[in-house]
Amino acid sequence: MHHPDLDESHITAVVQKIAPAADRVRERGLTGLELVEETTNAHLAALHDTLRRKSPIIGEALAAGRLQVVVAKYSLKNGKVDVLDTTW
């Protein structure tokens, strides 16, 4: 994703990490708040997968059942923490 007003700042780095998840979710025809929620969930799932694949220690511990990664999202609006499926 490229926008002419974005520079190589921190926010750009964050947007570039989230954009692939948004693109995948957008293909399903979602918009608005549904797009935001599903993009967030897809991005969190991708982060979990990255941890599992890129860290041999974490990947091995997960496979052996010695570690569980709990993926959760925090709502700034209401302070609620939603734990997502921990079986990813």
C-alpha positions as protocol buffer text, in pm:
chain_id: "A"
residue {
  index: 1
  type: MET
  ca { x: 0 y: 0 z: 0 }
}
residue {
  index: 2
  type: HIS
  ca { x: 142 y: 338 z: -94 }
}
residue {
  index: 3
  type: HIS
  ca { x: 11 y: 683 z: -24 }
}
residue {
  index: 4
  type: PRO
  ca { x: 201 y: 994 z: -139 }
}
residue {
  index: 5
  type: ASP
  ca { x: 160 y: 1166 z: 198 }
}
residue {
  index: 6
  type: LEU
  ca { x: 318 y: 882 z: 396 }
}
residue {
  index: 7
  type: ASP
  ca { x: 685 y: 902 z: 477 }
}
residue {
  index: 8
  type: GLU
  ca { x: 914 y: 643 z: 633 }
}
residue {
  index: 9
  type: SER
  ca { x: 797 y: 725 z: 985 }
}
residue {
  index: 10
  type: HIS
  ca { x: 686 y: 489 z: 1259 }
}
residue {
  index: 11
  type: ILE
  ca { x: 321 y: 510 z: 1154 }
}
residue {
  index: 12
  type: THR
  ca { x: 420 y: 408 z: 801 }
}
residue {
  index: 13
  type: ALA
  ca { x: 595 y: 100 z: 937 }
}
residue {
  index: 14
  type: VAL
  ca { x: 283 y: 9 z: 1135 }
}
residue {
  index: 15
  type: VAL
  ca { x: 54 y: 61 z: 834 }
}
residue {
  index: 16
  type: GLN
  ca { x: 281 y: -153 z: 616 }
}
residue {
  index: 17
  type: LYS
  ca { x: 258 y: -440 z: 865 }
}
residue {
  index: 18
  type: ILE
  ca { x: -123 y: -423 z: 887 }
}
residue {
  index: 19
  type: ALA
  ca { x: -196 y: -358 z: 517 }
}
residue {
  index: 20
  type: PRO
  ca { x: -166 y: -723 z: 402 }
}
residue {
  index: 21
  type: ALA
  ca { x: -431 y: -830 z: 654 }
}
residue {
  index: 22
  type: ALA
  ca { x: -657 y: -542 z: 544 }
}
residue {
  index: 23
  type: ASP
  ca { x: -613 y: -638 z: 180 }
}
residue {
  index: 24
  type: ARG
  ca { x: -711 y: -1000 z: 249 }
}
residue {
  index: 25
  type: VAL
  ca { x: -1017 y: -896 z: 449 }
}
residue {
  index: 26
  type: ARG
  ca { x: -1121 y: -632 z: 195 }
}
residue {
  index: 27
  type: GLU
  ca { x: -1138 y: -909 z: -69 }
}
residue {
  index: 28
  type: ARG
  ca { x: -1431 y: -1051 z: 129 }
}
residue {
  index: 29
  type: GLY
  ca { x: -1627 y: -731 z: 62 }
}
residue {
  index: 30
  type: LEU
  ca { x: -1622 y: -600 z: 419 }
}
residue {
  index: 31
  type: THR
  ca { x: -1628 y: -229 z: 490 }
}
residue {
  index: 32
  type: GLY
  ca { x: -1649 y: 7 z: 785 }
}
residue {
  index: 33
  type: LEU
  ca { x: -1633 y: -134 z: 1137 }
}
residue {
  index: 34
  type: GLU
  ca { x: -1653 y: -493 z: 1012 }
}
residue {
  index: 35
  type: LEU
  ca { x: -1344 y: -430 z: 800 }
}
residue {
  index: 36
  type: VAL
  ca { x: -1160 y: -283 z: 1100 }
}
residue {
  index: 37
  type: GLU
  ca { x: -1253 y: -569 z: 1334 }
}
residue {
  index: 38
  type: GLU
  ca { x: -1175 y: -846 z: 1089 }
}
residue {
  index: 39
  type: THR
  ca { x: -850 y: -678 z: 982 }
}
residue {
  index: 40
  type: THR
  ca { x: -747 y: -658 z: 1347 }
}
residue {
  index: 41
  type: ASN
  ca { x: -824 y: -1027 z: 1397 }
}
residue {
  index: 42
  type: ALA
  ca { x: -641 y: -1126 z: 1077 }
}
residue {
  index: 43
  type: HIS
  ca { x: -339 y: -919 z: 1174 }
}
residue {
  index: 44
  type: LEU
  ca { x: -328 y: -1074 z: 1522 }
}
residue {
  index: 45
  type: ALA
  ca { x: -347 y: -1422 z: 1368 }
}
residue {
  index: 46
  type: ALA
  ca { x: -59 y: -1331 z: 1135 }
}
residue {
  index: 47
  type: LEU
  ca { x: 149 y: -1208 z: 1430 }
}
residue {
  index: 48
  type: HIS
  ca { x: 85 y: -1534 z: 1613 }
}
residue {
  index: 49
  type: ASP
  ca { x: 189 y: -1731 z: 1305 }
}
residue {
  index: 50
  type: THR
  ca { x: 504 y: -1518 z: 1266 }
}
residue {
  index: 51
  type: LEU
  ca { x: 601 y: -1587 z: 1627 }
}
residue {
  index: 52
  type: ARG
  ca { x: 552 y: -1959 z: 1575 }
}
residue {
  index: 53
  type: ARG
  ca { x: 745 y: -1973 z: 1246 }
}
residue {
  index: 54
  type: LYS
  ca { x: 1029 y: -1729 z: 1309 }
}
residue {
  index: 55
  type: SER
  ca { x: 1121 y: -1830 z: 1661 }
}
residue {
  index: 56
  type: PRO
  ca { x: 1242 y: -2189 z: 1683 }
}
residue {
  index: 57
  type: ILE
  ca { x: 1220 y: -2179 z: 2062 }
}
residue {
  index: 58
  type: ILE
  ca { x: 858 y: -2062 z: 2060 }
}
residue {
  index: 59
  type: GLY
  ca { x: 761 y: -2294 z: 1775 }
}
residue {
  index: 60
  type: GLU
  ca { x: 908 y: -2599 z: 1948 }
}
residue {
  index: 61
  type: ALA
  ca { x: 751 y: -2511 z: 2283 }
}
residue {
  index: 62
  type: LEU
  ca { x: 410 y: -2463 z: 2120 }
}
residue {
  index: 63
  type: ALA
  ca { x: 439 y: -2793 z: 1932 }
}
residue {
  index: 64
  type: ALA
  ca { x: 537 y: -2976 z: 2252 }
}
residue {
  index: 65
  type: GLY
  ca { x: 253 y: -2821 z: 2451 }
}
residue {
  index: 66
  type: ARG
  ca { x: 491 y: -2645 z: 2692 }
}
residue {
  index: 67
  type: LEU
  ca { x: 374 y: -2300 z: 2584 }
}
residue {
  index: 68
  type: GLN
  ca { x: 50 y: -2141 z: 2483 }
}
residue {
  index: 69
  type: VAL
  ca { x: 32 y: -1801 z: 2321 }
}
residue {
  index: 70
  type: VAL
  ca { x: -285 y: -1617 z: 2410 }
}
residue {
  index: 71
  type: VAL
  ca { x: -383 y: -1368 z: 2144 }
}
residue {
  index: 72
  type: ALA
  ca { x: -604 y: -1091 z: 2274 }
}
residue {
  index: 73
  type: LYS
  ca { x: -717 y: -745 z: 2175 }
}
residue {
  index: 74
  type: TYR
  ca { x: -783 y: -452 z: 2403 }
}
residue {
  index: 75
  type: SER
  ca { x: -1063 y: -205 z: 2336 }
}
residue {
  index: 76
  type: LEU
  ca { x: -971 y: 155 z: 2405 }
}
residue {
  index: 77
  type: LYS
  ca { x: -1341 y: 239 z: 2392 }
}
residue {
  index: 78
  type: ASN
  ca { x: -1456 y: 21 z: 2680 }
}
residue {
  index: 79
  type: GLY
  ca { x: -1142 y: -124 z: 2839 }
}
residue {
  index: 80
  type: LYS
  ca { x: -1249 y: -479 z: 2756 }
}
residue {
  index: 81
  type: VAL
  ca { x: -997 y: -747 z: 2662 }
}
residue {
  index: 82
  type: ASP
  ca { x: -1121 y: -1007 z: 2415 }
}
residue {
  index: 83
  type: VAL
  ca { x: -921 y: -1329 z: 2405 }
}
residue {
  index: 84
  type: LEU
  ca { x: -923 y: -1470 z: 2055 }
}
residue {
  index: 85
  type: ASP
  ca { x: -901 y: -1839 z: 1971 }
}
residue {
  index: 86
  type: THR
  ca { x: -587 y: -1966 z: 2143 }
}
residue {
  index: 87
  type: THR
  ca { x: -564 y: -2272 z: 1919 }
}
residue {
  index: 88
  type: TRP
  ca { x: -409 y: -2087 z: 1625 }
}
